[in-house]
Structure formats: structure tokens, C-alpha cells
Amino acid sequence: MPGKQLVVFDFDWSFVDQDTDRFVLEVLSTKLRRKLQTIKSGGSQCTPDVVAECMIDLANDGFTKEQVLDALRVLPLHPAMKRAVTELQKRSPDTTFICLSNSNEIYIDTILKHHGLTDLFTNIITNPAHWDTSSPNTLLVGRLIPKDSPNQHTCQVGCLVNMCKGDELEKWLALNGGLEAFEKVVYVGDGGNDFCPLLRMRKQDVCLVRKGYELEGRIKSEAQEKGLKAEVVYWSAAWEIDE
């Protein structure tokens, strides 16, 4: 259909102006924020596993479910980003929004609900999370692809072990008419694991890449070698997305 457009958002540092995993701990516990940093600095790749461990510690230290939710509610979503997506929805009802994130369901759902954006994304592809029924203040965070799943991805581009964003985008497209169903695909991202899905895009598609983050470096050093076709546009602040 002419004019039909797909907008794919990463979440942390792309849709919101923070890293959700880090922010919750920064609000509630400097000790656990340091633990998160130490584990990741030591070479631990799979963010959901590290966050899961920290959330168990957080509950054991006496923090409550409501405190976690309150931390998420104060996480910054720039008004210009909210304006950009809501105005685009009004102007272009044929635009579909999906979210492709290494955060988790509870974090993203809580933030969207707080800002009145629960209907924005047709699909949110992220790591599973739920509150433990036997320990109500403990948030259990898993991997999108469970560690014991026989269906591990084989990505060689540098995605995290729990999720190949390129594969996940292709799976979603396969269920929704393929790339040819959309006149244009726009991908908004910042992280190194956003590079893989960009390689699945076409010449007429657009990558909105946040300056100063890992994705910018990967594009500048690897785009030509890996055959990136889509147009790249750099941005720093949410008003530029609105523009």
C-alpha cells in the first residue's frame, strides 16, 4: 500500500532518555548499581541475567514492587519524543510502530502506561519479566530466547546471546507481509546490537542513529564492509526526531 510505513524503536537511549536497567538501580540502590557495573565490566554479556540477579538482591534488601514501579515512572521520556510519535500517529494512520528492545516487559509497559502510550506499539519484542507470586516484591527477568532453548540464534554480527535483533525484525516482518508491505522502514536506535537489524533494511529505508553511542561507531567502521544499504541520519536530542 503506498505510503505505508514501519517505525521500529529501540527503547533505552532511543525512545527514552535513559538505560532502564541502570536507572532503576541508580534511583534505589547505589550498591546494586555498582554491582551491575562490576559484573558487566567483567565481561558478562547477557544483560537480562545480570538484571535478574540484581532484582533478587533488591527485594532481599527490602525494596518493594511499588518502589521499583515509582522509579520507572520518573525515568525521563522527553516531551519532544512523545510529541513526535503521537503527532505522526495522527498524521499518518498507516504508520505501524514496533519496539525491539533488550529491556524487559515490566519496565517498558510501566513507562508507556505512565505516559499514556500503551497503544503506541503494535508489538513489543523484549525480554520477559513478571512479579514472583511467592515473593511479590521480586521482579523475575528472563531471556527472550531462554538459555535452555534448542532454538538459539546464530548471529555473527554481534547481537547479545539472548536476542538477535535482526532475526526478531525479520520474524515480525514475515508475519506482517514482509518488507515489501512497507514503502519505508525507519529504525531508531543507539546500541551496538541495533546494527544487525539495520543490515536487513533497503536503500529506501532510514536509520535514525543517536550520536555518541555504540551504534554510531559500528556504522562508521563496519557499514561499508557489511553492506549497509539504508540511509543513515544522525540525531542527538528528541526534538530532532520530532523535526
C-alpha positions, 0 to 999 in steps of 0.5 A: 500500500503506498505510503505505508510505513514501519517505525521500529524503536529501540527503547533505552537511549532511543525512545527514552532518555535513559538505560532502564536497567541502570536507572532503576538501580541508580534511583534505589540502590547505589550498591546494586548499581555498582554491582551491575557495573562490576559484573558487566565490566567483567565481561558478562554479556547477557544483560537480562541475567545480570538484571535478574540477579540484581532484582533478587538482591533488591527485594532481599534488601527490602525494596518493594514492587511499588518502589521499583514501579515509582522509579520507572515512572520518573525515568525521563521520556522527553516531551519532544519524543512523545510529541513526535510519535503521537503527532505522526500517529495522527498524521499518518494512520498507516504508520505501524510502530514496533519496539525491539528492545533488550529491556524487559516487559515490566519496565517498558509497559510501566513507562508507556502506561505512565505516559499514556502510550500503551497503544503506541506499539503494535508489538513489543519484542523484549525480554520477559519479566513478571512479579514472583507470586511467592515473593511479590516484591521480586521482579523475575527477568528472563531471556527472550530466547531462554538459555535452555532453548534448542532454538538459539540464534546464530548471529555473527554480527554481534547481537547479545546471546539472548536476542538477535535483533535482526532475526526478531525484525525479520520474524515480525516482518514475515508475519506482517507481509514482509518488507515489501508491505512497507514503502519505508522502514525507519529504525531508531536506535543507539546500541551496538546490537541495533546494527544487525537489524539495520543490515536487513533494511533497503536503500529506501529505508532510514536509520535514525542513529543517536550520536555518541553511542555504540551504534554510531561507531559500528556504522562508521567502521563496519557499514561499508564492509557489511553492506549497509544499504539504508540511509543513515541520519544522525540525531542527538536530542528528541526534538530532532526526531520530532523535526 
